């Protein structure tokens, strides 16, 4: 008899990417802040962000792609722009089984955020988001 698998989604909300000694990173399209006075945040705060992820991520993606049982933490890095749009969404992990692609999809489609602030004005800033898929053998 074939084993039956189920997936559970565990969302951990964290702060912005660690910046090291720099306050900004120079990119071809301007400065992106890694240290800010007020972090970029999802409307409604961490609880609303976690709920958005849980409501919109398809946790069964790795099961459908036959990922083995286990715990897989996907980490995605993205930029919140001064107008609250999210862009430059990239995975920092590579577990496969469609997990990174699914997290990138949902973060790319997020509603606008409240931008970070530095020196009292909105700035572009990095965020990182871990999402853990827990795949278990049922029954």
Helices and strands as residue ranges (DSSP letters): E 4-12, E 24-27, E 30-33, E 41-42, H 45-56, H 61-64, E 70-80, E 86-91, H 99-108, E 113-114, E 116-118, E 121-123, E 125-138
